[in-house]
């Protein structure tokens, strides 16, 4: 009986030690590979946005930002190198971590931060999954995750197997083809080619609950803007066109605008711009402009910010 229990205990110990070794090895492997695939694919773009982007002008946001701001147009207008580090499915807290990490490394002349005006609302989804690989190694990511997620989730993130689970195959695929990567000629911009829609877009009313502002997100937003002002970085908070009617009560937008005014940050809400609401052919879907729409929108946006950014132009 005692020998049986001893053998069982030894077997359990061997298994646990093996898992610990594998977990450690995965962490070391990912930490080594990620810098080598910087800006290759979506996973590499996140690493690049945190640790490698160094242009004087940075555009940050989610898929709307990635598809709506034609980087070369912005660069040509401002006369300054520009990069669009926006990524699909990456919203307010993700980008607050990205911007804070960028400001730790250097001070861009201008940061254009695309935010849905309701992002400060308690009801808004604010996923962190694309930042999981940086939990424990990036202070902004670690703090934000621990502020927003239940302890059971970030406790699991102490395991490299759990932390890197969703990206291991993507990192390995990119790593194998890394030598053929020649850079991104579009500088982070991701155009959506115009297409014939199966069903014509209809202008409908968008319903949202943005009446209760998250104290945590408001504090995080205020802190980012305060750091930018302290470092002399011009920042623009903006929301680009949507093919929807937005009549819901938006306390988040009101608070966002107030905070921007407090820190001398330009706040622009273009969601209901009449021109775009009259031209559904400029949209890929209700939330995203196609490349024709992006070109027109970027031109309009640059005209809107002309006076605000005149001091940073060459």
C-alpha positions in Angstrom: 0.0 0.0 0.0 2.7 2.4 1.0 4.8 1.5 -2.0 1.8 2.1 -4.3 1.2 5.6 -2.8 4.9 6.3 -3.1 4.9 5.3 -6.8 1.8 7.5 -7.4 3.4 10.4 -5.6 6.6 10.1 -7.7 4.6 9.9 -10.9 2.6 13.0 -10.0 5.8 14.8 -9.2 7.4 13.8 -12.5 4.3 15.0 -14.4 4.3 18.3 -12.6 8.0 18.9 -13.1 7.6 18.0 -16.8 4.7 20.5 -17.2 6.8 23.1 -15.4 9.8 22.5 -17.7 7.6 22.6 -20.9 5.9 25.8 -19.6 9.2 27.5 -19.0 10.5 26.4 -22.4 7.5 27.7 -24.2 7.9 31.1 -22.5 11.6 31.3 -23.4 10.9 30.2 -27.0 8.1 32.8 -27.5 10.2 35.6 -25.9 12.9 34.8 -28.4 10.7 34.4 -31.5 8.4 37.4 -31.0 11.0 40.1 -31.7 12.0 38.3 -34.8 8.5 38.4 -36.4 7.9 42.0 -35.4 5.2 43.5 -37.7 4.6 40.3 -39.5 0.9 39.5 -39.4 -1.5 40.5 -36.6 0.6 38.9 -33.8 3.8 40.6 -35.0 1.9 43.9 -35.4 1.1 43.9 -31.7 4.7 43.4 -30.8 5.8 46.1 -33.2 3.2 48.5 -31.8 4.6 48.0 -28.3 8.3 47.8 -28.9 9.5 48.8 -32.4 7.4 51.6 -33.9 9.4 54.8 -33.8 7.8 57.2 -36.3 7.0 60.8 -35.4 3.3 60.2 -36.1 1.5 57.1 -34.8 -2.1 56.0 -35.6 -3.6 53.7 -33.0 -7.0 52.0 -32.8 -9.0 48.9 -33.8 -10.0 47.6 -37.2 -11.9 50.8 -38.0 -8.6 52.7 -37.6 -6.6 50.1 -39.5 -9.0 50.4 -42.5 -9.9 54.1 -42.3 -6.6 56.0 -42.2 -4.5 55.8 -45.4 -1.1 56.1 -43.8 0.7 57.5 -46.9 -1.9 60.3 -47.2 -1.3 61.3 -43.6 2.5 61.1 -44.1 2.4 63.2 -47.3 0.2 65.8 -45.7 2.2 66.2 -42.5 5.6 65.7 -44.0 6.5 63.3 -41.3 7.0 59.5 -41.2 3.8 57.8 -40.1 2.8 54.3 -39.0 -0.7 52.8 -38.4 -0.3 50.3 -35.6 -4.1 49.6 -35.3 -5.3 46.0 -35.1 -8.6 44.2 -35.5 -10.4 43.5 -32.3 -8.2 45.8 -30.2 -10.2 48.4 -28.4 -9.8 51.0 -25.6 -7.7 49.3 -23.0 -5.5 47.5 -25.5 -4.6 50.8 -27.1 -4.1 52.6 -23.9 -1.4 50.0 -23.1 0.1 50.4 -26.5 0.3 54.2 -26.3 1.7 54.2 -22.8 4.4 51.7 -23.8 5.3 53.8 -26.8 5.6 56.9 -24.6 7.9 55.0 -22.3 10.3 54.5 -25.3 10.1 57.9 -27.0 7.9 60.9 -27.6 6.1 61.0 -31.0 5.2 64.4 -32.3 1.6 63.3 -32.8 -0.6 60.3 -31.8 -3.9 59.9 -33.6 -6.1 57.6 -31.3 -9.3 56.3 -32.9 -11.8 55.6 -30.2 -15.5 54.8 -30.4 -17.1 57.6 -28.4 -18.8 55.0 -26.2 -15.6 53.2 -25.2 -15.6 54.6 -21.6 -19.0 53.1 -20.9 -19.2 50.2 -18.5 -21.3 48.2 -21.0 -18.6 48.2 -23.7 -16.6 45.0 -24.3 -12.9 45.6 -23.8 -11.0 42.4 -24.5 -7.3 41.8 -23.6 -6.7 38.5 -25.3 -4.2 40.0 -27.8 -2.2 41.4 -24.9 -2.0 38.1 -22.9 1.5 37.3 -24.2 2.8 40.5 -22.5 1.3 39.9 -19.1 4.0 40.0 -16.5 6.6 41.5 -18.8 4.8 44.8 -19.6 3.8 46.9 -16.7 0.9 48.7 -18.5 -0.6 45.4 -19.7 -0.2 43.7 -16.4 -1.8 46.6 -14.5 -4.7 46.9 -16.9 -5.4 43.2 -16.9 -5.4 43.1 -13.1 -7.7 46.1 -12.9 -10.3 44.8 -15.4 -10.3 40.9 -15.2 -11.1 38.6 -12.3 -8.1 37.2 -10.4 -8.8 33.7 -11.7 -8.0 34.8 -15.2 -4.8 36.6 -14.5 -3.7 33.8 -12.2 -3.9 31.5 -15.2 -1.7 34.0 -17.1 1.2 33.0 -14.9 1.3 29.9 -17.1 3.1 30.4 -20.4 1.1 27.5 -21.9 -2.1 29.5 -21.2 -0.6 32.9 -22.0 0.7 31.9 -25.4 -1.8 29.2 -26.3 -3.7 31.2 -28.9 -0.6 32.5 -30.8 2.0 29.7 -30.8 1.0 28.3 -34.2 0.9 31.8 -35.7 4.4 32.7 -34.3 5.8 29.5 -35.6 4.3 30.0 -39.0 5.7 33.6 -39.2 9.0 32.6 -37.8 9.5 30.0 -40.6 8.9 32.6 -43.3 10.6 35.5 -41.6 13.5 35.8 -44.0 11.1 36.5 -46.9 9.4 39.4 -45.1 10.4 42.7 -46.8 8.4 45.2 -44.7 5.0 46.6 -45.0 4.7 49.1 -47.9 1.3 50.3 -46.7 2.7 51.2 -43.2 0.0 49.4 -41.2 -2.9 50.6 -43.3 -5.2 47.7 -44.3 -7.4 48.7 -47.2 -10.7 47.0 -47.9 -11.2 46.8 -51.7 -14.6 48.0 -52.9 -16.9 45.1 -53.6 -20.5 44.5 -54.7 -22.4 43.8 -51.6 -24.8 40.8 -51.6 -27.3 43.0 -49.9 -27.4 46.8 -50.1 -26.6 48.6 -46.8 -29.6 50.1 -45.1 -29.3 53.0 -42.8 -30.6 51.8 -39.4 -30.5 53.2 -35.9 -27.8 51.9 -33.6 -28.8 51.1 -30.1 -26.2 51.3 -27.3 -26.1 51.6 -23.5 -23.4 54.2 -22.9 -25.0 56.0 -19.9 -22.7 54.7 -17.2 -19.1 55.6 -17.4 -16.4 53.2 -16.1 -14.4 54.9 -13.4 -11.4 52.6 -14.2 -11.5 53.5 -17.9 -12.0 57.2 -17.3 -9.0 57.2 -15.0 -7.0 55.3 -17.6 -8.0 57.7 -20.4 -7.2 60.7 -18.3 -3.8 59.3 -17.3 -2.8 58.7 -21.0 -3.7 62.2 -22.0 -1.9 63.7 -19.0 1.3 61.8 -19.9 1.1 62.9 -23.5 0.7 66.6 -22.4 3.6 66.3 -20.0 5.8 64.9 -22.7 4.8 67.5 -25.2 3.0 65.0 -27.5 0.1 66.3 -29.5 -2.8 63.9 -29.4 -6.1 63.6 -31.4 -9.0 61.5 -30.2 -11.4 60.8 -33.0 -14.2 58.5 -34.1 -14.6 57.9 -37.9 -17.8 57.4 -40.0 -20.3 54.6 -39.4 -23.2 53.8 -41.6 -25.7 53.9 -38.8 -27.9 56.5 -37.0 -26.6 57.1 -33.5 -29.2 58.7 -31.3 -28.6 56.9 -28.0 -27.7 58.8 -24.8 -23.9 58.8 -24.8 -22.5 59.9 -21.4 -19.2 58.3 -22.4 -18.8 60.7 -25.3 -19.6 63.7 -23.1 -17.0 62.6 -20.6 -14.4 61.9 -23.3 -14.9 65.4 -24.8 -14.6 67.0 -21.3 -11.4 65.2 -20.5 -9.9 66.1 -24.0 -10.7 69.8 -23.4 -9.1 69.6 -20.0 -5.8 68.4 -21.5 -5.9 70.5 -24.7 -6.4 67.4 -26.9 -8.4 67.7 -30.1 -11.6 65.6 -30.0 -13.4 64.9 -33.3 -16.6 62.8 -33.7 -17.1 62.0 -37.4 -19.5 59.1 -36.9 -22.5 61.0 -38.2 -20.8 63.0 -41.0 -23.6 63.7 -43.5 -21.5 63.1 -46.6 -20.7 59.5 -45.6 -24.3 58.8 -44.5 -25.4 59.7 -48.0 -22.9 57.4 -49.7 -23.3 53.7 -48.7 -21.0 52.7 -51.6 -18.1 54.0 -49.6 -18.6 51.3 -46.9 -17.6 47.7 -46.8 -20.1 47.1 -44.0 -21.9 49.4 -41.4 -18.7 49.8 -39.3 -15.9 49.9 -41.9 -15.1 52.1 -44.9 -13.8 50.5 -48.1 -10.6 51.9 -49.6 -12.5 54.5 -51.6 -14.2 55.7 -48.5 -10.9 55.6 -46.5 -9.2 57.8 -49.1 -12.0 60.4 -48.9 -12.2 60.2 -45.2 -8.5 60.6 -44.6 -8.5 63.7 -46.9 -11.4 65.2 -44.9 -9.8 64.3 -41.5 -6.5 65.9 -42.6 -8.4 69.1 -43.4 -10.0 69.0 -40.0 -6.7 68.8 -38.1 -4.8 71.2 -40.3 -4.6 74.1 -37.8 -4.1 71.8 -34.8 -1.0 70.1 -36.3 0.5 73.0 -38.2 3.2 73.4 -35.5 4.5 69.9 -36.0 4.9 70.0 -39.7 8.3 70.3 -41.3 
